[in-house]
Amino acid sequence: MTADIRIDTLTIRVPLTLRRYGGRKLVIVPEGDGVPVRAKPTPDDTLLKALARAHRWKRMLESGQVASLNELSEAEKISPSYMTRIYRLTLLAPDIVETILDGRQPRTLQLADLMDDMPVEWERQRERYGMATR
């Protein structure tokens, strides 16, 4: 007796992205229709620390504690290039800063994204970082 074996293939496509995050892999699903919203906002400690440093450095410059970013980089023992890229975070739109502080930023947003050629215009920042006003 010969049995006909029929194999049907079912392909399921799930839109997701794998990102390295703090040395581990993180599965990122797109936000929107049909995707559950995070129950609890999750602040990113790296982003919070960078924002805090940038604003502390800004206060030090504005108060006259230091005369320049070069002087500040020597005092903090940080390369001037890195300091300048972090310092640019003081140019972020206030609503983006608030979103990051509340932990409501897109899960895919990382410090490297903010340090890489950040637009000065707030609306372009919102578009680039996935925080466009609705």
C-alpha positions in Angstrom: 0.0 0.0 0.0 1.4 3.3 -1.0 0.4 6.5 0.9 0.6 9.8 -0.8 2.4 12.2 1.5 1.7 15.8 0.8 3.6 18.5 2.6 2.1 22.0 2.6 4.3 24.8 3.6 3.0 27.7 5.6 5.1 30.8 5.8 4.4 33.3 8.4 6.2 36.7 8.2 6.6 38.7 11.4 8.0 42.2 11.0 10.8 42.5 13.6 14.3 43.8 13.9 17.1 42.3 15.9 19.4 44.9 17.6 22.3 44.6 19.9 21.6 46.4 23.1 24.1 46.4 25.9 25.8 43.2 24.7 22.6 41.3 24.2 20.2 40.9 21.4 16.8 42.5 21.6 13.8 41.7 19.4 12.1 44.9 18.2 8.6 44.7 16.8 7.1 47.7 15.0 4.9 49.9 17.1 1.4 50.5 15.8 -1.7 48.6 14.8 -2.0 45.2 16.5 1.1 45.5 18.5 0.7 45.8 22.2 2.0 49.0 23.8 4.6 48.6 26.5 2.8 48.4 29.8 5.5 50.4 31.6 7.8 53.0 30.2 11.4 51.9 30.2 14.0 54.6 30.7 17.3 54.0 28.9 20.1 54.6 31.5 22.7 55.4 28.8 20.5 58.1 27.3 19.6 59.5 30.7 23.3 59.7 31.7 24.3 61.3 28.4 21.5 63.9 28.7 22.5 64.7 32.3 26.1 65.1 31.4 25.4 67.4 28.5 23.2 69.7 30.5 25.7 69.7 33.4 28.4 70.7 31.0 26.2 73.4 29.5 25.6 74.9 33.0 29.3 74.8 33.7 30.0 76.8 30.5 27.2 79.2 31.0 28.2 79.9 34.6 31.8 80.6 33.7 33.2 77.6 35.7 35.1 76.7 32.5 36.0 78.9 29.5 35.6 76.4 26.7 34.7 72.8 25.8 38.4 72.1 25.4 39.1 73.2 28.9 36.1 71.2 30.1 37.3 68.1 28.2 40.7 68.3 29.9 39.0 68.7 33.3 36.7 65.7 32.7 39.5 63.7 31.0 37.3 63.0 28.0 38.2 63.5 24.4 37.0 66.8 22.9 35.4 65.0 20.0 33.3 62.8 22.3 32.4 65.7 24.5 31.2 67.8 21.6 29.0 65.0 20.3 27.4 64.5 23.8 27.1 68.3 24.2 24.9 68.4 21.1 22.2 66.7 23.1 21.5 70.1 24.6 20.0 71.0 21.2 17.3 68.3 21.3 13.7 69.4 21.1 12.3 69.7 24.7 9.5 67.2 23.9 12.1 64.6 22.8 14.1 65.1 26.0 10.9 64.7 28.0 10.0 61.5 26.1 13.5 60.1 26.9 13.3 61.1 30.5 9.9 59.4 30.8 11.2 56.3 29.1 8.7 56.5 26.2 11.3 56.8 23.4 11.2 54.2 20.6 12.8 51.0 21.7 15.2 51.2 18.8 16.6 54.6 19.7 20.1 54.5 21.1 22.7 57.1 22.1 24.7 56.5 18.9 21.6 57.5 16.9 21.5 60.9 18.7 25.2 61.5 18.3 25.3 60.8 14.6 24.7 63.9 12.5 21.7 65.2 14.6 19.6 67.8 12.7 19.3 71.2 14.5 15.6 71.7 13.4 13.3 70.2 16.0 10.7 68.9 13.5 13.5 67.0 11.6 14.7 65.6 14.9 11.2 64.3 15.6 11.0 62.7 12.2 14.4 61.1 12.3 14.0 59.6 15.8 10.5 58.4 15.3 8.8 60.9 17.6 6.9 62.9 15.1 4.0 64.8 16.6 0.7 63.3 15.8 
